[in-house]
């Protein structure tokens, strides 16, 4: 390799370190993802010990997303006003307390499906704050041309921890004692909250300083809504992602029963199956930023969401457990590839001062219909546990083809601002 080529490679954004601040955020996210993975595997399994009704089982997943409808926007408003590190620590302290209550209910044999719903709702309330804060802090820690890579790193860590460590462990722990994964879930949340406090203070505040050194006025909520509405690309993409997310939730609400009853997977191995599906998601998260660099955001996002729909559809049309798991992994691959550039686009286009509220609105719209879709999928699953996958996957495929021009235009979007990483001159 020539000296000039070597210099160009060294100067490439892909080779630039993401920085110590991002590493601290990443570490906190890893601990929180460990807790999330344990809880998300254990809670549906706990629900199956309380009821075998597919609609009630799907209700657990529905309730998990309900806080995004109820608290997504208030959480965003909070994050645009306070130290985001403190908000993350407080949110995960709440989730630790809820895990402790749930563990006590299990130990005393006082748990009912309705109390489980209440605990899941409280877990979700903390999630709206912690996850929103994680996304809003990233643009303040890395440069704009590192956003795809940073989001890929965050997502690959999430998939690795949740699918390859947390969920298999949760399945085995559940087989030993139902309460064990819940106690570990609480411990993970507590550790993550404490680690969040180590994030650089400058990156944890939404307010920016003007040239005179005074704080710039914070945009009103109506101004945030107006910004999202006036951005034609964002407006239609939010609608598209809201609909496809609902279709995917419709498909997957009763997946635990599908594995246990249709494919006869032992309860102790549910986490292992989830890990196998996670292989596809991990590969997608790892290669997504490279795909974007080579092919452009638009084409990568189009093929990613199309592949996700085809994979989910495949789960519903096969009777073979191994083909179903492979198809599910393909669907997870597509979703993971999509999430990286879509997350980077939102962070690049939306100004930091309104990012918390804007992401709260986006997630409220994107996930607000998810509880309804999940419950509807549960009722459809009473007919056939595979049918929701057929319908949900088919809807995603059709929507992708209809919105192909919109998705492909992602490559032409110009960010509204240039994020300044913490510690770098503005």
C-alpha positions in Angstrom: 0.0 0.0 0.0 1.3 3.5 -0.9 2.0 6.1 1.7 -0.8 8.3 0.4 -3.2 5.3 0.6 -2.1 4.6 4.1 -2.6 8.2 5.1 -6.1 8.2 3.6 -7.0 5.1 5.5 -5.7 6.5 8.7 -7.8 9.6 8.2 -11.0 7.7 7.4 -13.9 8.3 9.8 -14.2 4.6 10.2 -10.7 4.5 11.8 -11.3 7.4 14.1 -11.8 6.3 17.7 -15.3 7.0 19.1 -13.8 8.5 22.3 -13.8 7.8 26.0 -17.2 9.5 26.5 -18.9 7.1 24.1 -17.1 4.2 25.7 -18.7 5.1 29.1 -22.1 5.4 27.6 -21.6 2.1 25.8 -20.6 0.4 29.1 -23.7 1.7 30.8 -25.8 0.5 27.9 -24.2 -3.0 28.1 -25.2 -3.4 31.8 -28.8 -2.2 31.0 -29.0 -4.5 28.0 -28.0 -7.4 30.2 -30.9 -6.6 32.6 -33.3 -6.1 29.7 -32.4 -9.4 28.1 -32.9 -11.3 31.4 -36.2 -9.7 32.0 -37.6 -9.9 28.5 -37.0 -13.7 28.5 -38.1 -14.4 32.0 -41.3 -12.3 32.1 -43.1 -14.1 29.2 -42.0 -17.4 30.7 -43.4 -16.4 34.1 -46.6 -15.4 32.3 -47.0 -18.9 30.9 -47.0 -20.2 34.5 -50.0 -18.0 35.2 -52.0 -18.5 32.0 -52.0 -20.3 28.6 -54.3 -17.8 26.9 -52.4 -16.5 23.8 -54.2 -13.1 24.1 -53.1 -12.7 27.8 -49.6 -13.8 26.9 -49.5 -11.3 24.1 -50.8 -8.7 26.5 -47.5 -8.9 28.4 -45.7 -7.6 25.3 -48.4 -5.1 24.7 -48.1 -3.6 28.2 -44.3 -3.5 27.7 -44.8 -1.0 24.9 -47.7 0.9 26.4 -45.4 3.3 28.4 -44.1 4.6 25.0 -47.6 5.7 24.2 -48.3 7.2 27.7 -44.9 8.5 28.7 -42.8 8.8 25.6 -43.4 12.5 25.0 -43.2 13.5 28.7 -39.9 11.5 29.0 -38.6 13.5 26.0 -39.6 16.8 27.6 -37.8 15.7 30.8 -34.6 14.9 28.9 -34.5 18.2 27.2 -34.6 20.0 30.6 -32.4 17.9 33.0 -29.0 16.3 33.3 -29.5 13.2 31.2 -27.1 11.2 33.3 -29.2 11.8 36.5 -32.3 10.9 34.5 -30.8 7.6 33.4 -29.7 6.7 37.0 -33.1 7.5 38.4 -34.9 5.5 35.7 -32.9 2.4 36.3 -33.2 2.8 40.1 -37.0 2.6 39.5 -36.6 -0.5 37.4 -34.4 -2.1 40.2 -37.1 -1.4 42.7 -39.8 -2.9 40.5 -37.7 -6.0 40.0 -37.4 -6.4 43.7 -41.1 -6.2 44.2 -41.7 -8.7 41.4 -39.2 -11.1 43.0 -41.0 -10.8 46.3 -44.4 -11.5 44.7 -43.0 -14.6 43.1 -41.4 -15.8 46.3 -44.5 -15.4 48.3 -46.7 -17.0 45.6 -48.8 -13.8 45.4 -48.2 -13.0 41.7 -51.1 -12.8 39.3 -51.1 -12.0 35.6 -52.5 -8.6 36.4 -49.8 -7.8 39.0 -47.3 -9.0 36.4 -48.8 -6.5 33.9 -48.4 -3.7 36.5 -44.7 -4.6 37.0 -44.1 -4.7 33.3 -45.7 -1.3 32.9 -43.4 0.2 35.6 -40.4 -1.4 33.9 -41.5 0.3 30.7 -41.8 3.7 32.3 -38.1 3.5 33.3 -37.2 2.3 29.8 -38.8 5.4 28.1 -36.4 7.6 30.0 -33.2 5.4 29.9 -33.4 4.4 26.2 -34.4 7.9 25.1 -31.5 9.4 27.1 -29.1 6.9 25.5 -30.1 8.0 22.0 -30.0 11.7 22.8 -26.5 11.5 24.3 -24.8 9.7 21.3 -24.7 12.8 18.9 -23.0 14.8 21.6 -20.2 12.2 22.0 -19.3 11.5 18.4 -19.1 13.5 15.1 -21.8 13.3 12.5 -19.8 11.0 10.2 -19.4 8.6 13.1 -23.1 8.3 13.9 -23.7 5.1 11.8 -20.7 3.5 13.3 -21.6 4.5 16.9 -25.2 3.3 16.5 -23.9 0.1 15.0 -21.7 -0.4 18.0 -24.6 0.3 20.4 -26.9 -2.1 18.6 -24.4 -4.9 18.2 -23.7 -4.7 22.0 -27.4 -4.8 22.7 -27.9 -7.8 20.5 -24.9 -9.7 21.8 -25.7 -9.1 25.4 -29.4 -9.7 25.2 -29.5 -12.6 22.8 -26.2 -14.5 23.4 -25.7 -14.0 27.1 -28.9 -12.7 28.9 -31.6 -14.7 27.2 -29.9 -18.2 27.3 -28.9 -17.6 30.9 -32.5 -16.4 31.7 -33.9 -19.6 30.3 -31.7 -21.9 32.3 -32.1 -19.8 35.5 -35.9 -20.0 35.0 -35.7 -23.7 34.8 -33.8 -23.7 38.1 -35.9 -21.2 40.0 -38.4 -18.7 38.5 -37.2 -15.8 40.7 -33.5 -16.0 39.9 -33.5 -14.1 36.6 -35.6 -11.4 38.1 -33.1 -10.7 40.9 -30.3 -10.5 38.3 -32.4 -8.2 36.2 -32.8 -5.8 39.1 -29.0 -5.9 39.8 -28.2 -5.2 36.2 -30.5 -2.1 36.1 -28.9 -0.8 39.3 -25.4 -1.1 38.0 -26.3 0.5 34.7 -27.8 3.5 36.4 -24.7 4.0 38.4 -22.5 3.7 35.4 -24.6 6.3 33.5 -23.3 8.9 36.0 -19.8 8.6 34.6 -20.8 10.0 31.2 -19.2 13.4 30.5 -21.4 16.2 31.9 -21.1 18.4 28.8 -22.7 15.6 26.7 -25.6 15.1 29.2 -27.2 18.6 28.8 -29.5 19.5 25.9 -28.9 23.3 26.1 -26.2 24.9 23.8 -24.4 28.1 24.3 -24.6 30.9 21.7 -21.7 33.0 20.6 -22.1 35.3 23.6 -21.9 32.4 25.9 -25.5 32.6 27.0 -27.9 29.6 26.8 -29.9 29.5 23.6 -33.7 29.5 24.0 -35.2 26.0 24.3 -37.6 25.2 21.5 -41.2 24.8 22.6 -43.0 21.5 22.2 -45.1 23.0 19.4 -41.9 24.1 17.6 -40.6 20.5 17.9 -43.9 19.1 16.4 -43.7 21.8 13.7 -40.1 20.8 12.8 -41.0 17.1 12.5 -44.1 18.0 10.4 -42.2 20.4 8.1 -39.5 17.8 7.4 -41.3 15.9 4.7 -38.9 12.9 4.7 -39.2 12.6 8.5 -42.9 12.9 8.5 -43.5 10.1 6.0 -40.7 7.9 7.4 -42.3 8.2 10.9 -45.6 7.0 9.5 -43.9 4.2 7.6 -41.9 3.0 10.6 -44.9 3.2 12.9 -46.9 1.0 10.6 -44.1 -1.6 10.0 -43.3 -1.7 13.7 -47.0 -2.4 14.5 -47.0 -5.2 11.8 -43.9 -6.8 13.4 -45.4 -6.5 16.9 -48.6 -8.1 15.6 -46.6 -11.1 14.4 -44.4 -11.6 17.4 -46.7 -11.1 20.4 -47.3 -14.9 21.0 -43.9 -16.1 19.9 -43.2 -17.8 23.2 -46.4 -20.0 22.8 -45.4 -20.6 19.1 -42.1 -22.1 20.3 -43.5 -24.0 23.2 -46.7 -25.4 21.6 -46.3 -25.4 17.8 -42.6 -26.2 17.6 -42.4 -28.1 21.0 -39.3 -26.2 22.2 -38.6 -26.9 25.9 -39.0 -23.8 28.2 -35.3 -24.1 29.2 -34.3 -23.8 25.5 -36.4 -20.8 24.6 -33.4 -18.5 25.4 -31.2 -20.7 23.2 -33.6 -20.3 20.3 -33.7 -16.5 20.9 -29.9 -16.6 20.8 -29.9 -18.4 17.5 -32.3 -15.8 16.1 -30.0 -13.2 17.5 -27.1 -14.4 15.3 -28.9 -12.8 12.3 -29.5 -9.5 14.3 -25.9 -9.4 15.4 -24.5 -9.8 11.9 -26.9 -7.1 10.7 -25.8 -4.7 13.4 -22.1 -5.3 12.6 -22.3 -5.0 8.9 -24.9 -2.2 8.6 -22.5 0.8 8.8 -20.2 -0.8 6.2 -23.2 -1.4 3.9 -24.1 2.3 4.3 -20.6 3.4 3.4 -20.6 1.2 0.3 -24.1 1.3 -1.0 -25.7 4.4 0.6 -28.4 4.7 3.2 -31.3 4.6 0.9 -30.6 1.2 -0.8 -29.5 -0.4 2.5 -32.6 0.7 4.3 -34.9 -0.5 1.4 -33.4 -4.0 1.2 -33.1 -4.3 5.0 -36.8 -3.7 5.7 -37.8 -5.9 2.7 -35.7 -8.7 4.0 -37.1 -8.3 7.5 -40.7 -8.7 6.1 -39.7 -11.8 4.1 -38.1 -13.4 7.1 -41.1 -12.9 9.4 -43.4 -14.2 6.6 -41.2 -17.3 6.4 -41.7 -18.1 10.0 -45.4 -18.3 9.4 -45.4 -20.5 6.4 -43.1 -23.3 7.5 -43.8 -26.3 9.8 -40.1 -27.1 10.3 -38.6 -25.6 13.5 -35.2 -25.2 12.0 -36.4 -23.4 8.9 -38.6 -21.2 11.2 -35.6 -20.2 13.3 -33.5 -19.5 10.2 -36.3 -17.4 8.7 -36.7 -15.6 12.0 -32.9 -14.9 12.1 -33.1 -13.5 8.5 -35.9 -11.2 9.7 -33.9 -10.1 12.7 -30.9 -9.4 10.4 -33.1 -7.0 8.3 -34.4 -5.2 11.3 -30.9 -4.7 12.7 -29.5 -3.4 9.4 -32.4 -0.9 9.2 -32.1 0.4 12.8 -28.5 1.7 12.4 -29.0 4.1 9.5 -32.5 5.1 10.6 -31.2 6.0 14.1 -28.3 7.9 12.7 -30.5 9.9 10.3 -32.8 11.0 13.1 -29.8 12.0 15.3 -28.2 13.9 12.4 -31.3 15.7 11.2 -32.9 16.7 14.5 -31.1 19.5 16.5 -29.8 18.5 19.9 -31.9 21.1 21.8 -35.1 19.3 20.8 -33.7 15.8 20.3 -35.2 14.4 23.5 -38.7 15.5 22.8 -38.5 14.7 19.1 -37.4 11.1 19.8 -40.1 10.9 22.4 -42.7 11.9 19.8 -41.2 9.6 17.2 -41.2 6.6 19.5 -44.6 7.4 20.8 -46.0 7.3 17.3 -43.7 4.4 16.3 -44.5 2.3 19.3 -47.8 3.8 20.4 -49.8 1.4 18.2 -47.6 -1.6 19.2 -49.7 -2.6 22.2 -52.9 -2.6 20.1 -51.2 -4.5 17.3 -49.7 -7.0 19.8 -53.1 -7.8 21.4 -54.8 -8.1 18.1 -52.0 -10.5 17.1 -52.7 -12.5 20.2 -56.4 -12.9 19.3 -55.5 -13.9 15.8 -53.0 -16.5 17.3 -56.0 -18.2 18.9 -56.9 -19.4 15.4 -53.3 -20.5 14.5 -50.1 -19.4 16.3 -48.4 -19.0 12.9 -51.0 -16.8 11.3 -49.8 -13.5 12.9 -46.4 -14.1 11.3 -48.0 -14.5 7.9 -50.1 -11.4 8.2 -47.4 -9.2 9.8 -44.6 -10.2 7.4 -46.9 -9.8 4.4 -47.8 -6.3 5.5 -44.2 -5.3 5.9 -43.3 -6.6 2.4 -46.2 -4.7 0.8 -45.5 -1.4 2.7 -41.8 -1.6 1.7 -42.6 -1.9 -2.0 -45.2 0.9 -1.9 -42.8 3.2 -0.1 -39.7 2.3 -2.1 -39.1 5.8 -3.4 -39.4 7.4 0.0 -37.0 4.9 1.5 -34.5 5.2 -1.3 -34.5 9.0 -0.9 -32.8 8.6 2.5 -29.4 8.9 0.8 -30.2 12.5 -0.3 -31.2 13.8 3.2 -29.1 16.7 4.4 -28.7 17.0 8.2 -30.1 20.2 9.8 -27.1 20.7 12.0 -23.6 19.5 12.7 -23.3 17.8 16.1 -20.2 18.8 18.1 -18.8 15.9 20.0 -18.2 16.5 23.7 -14.7 17.8 24.3 -14.2 19.1 20.8 -14.2 22.8 19.8 -17.4 24.1 18.4 
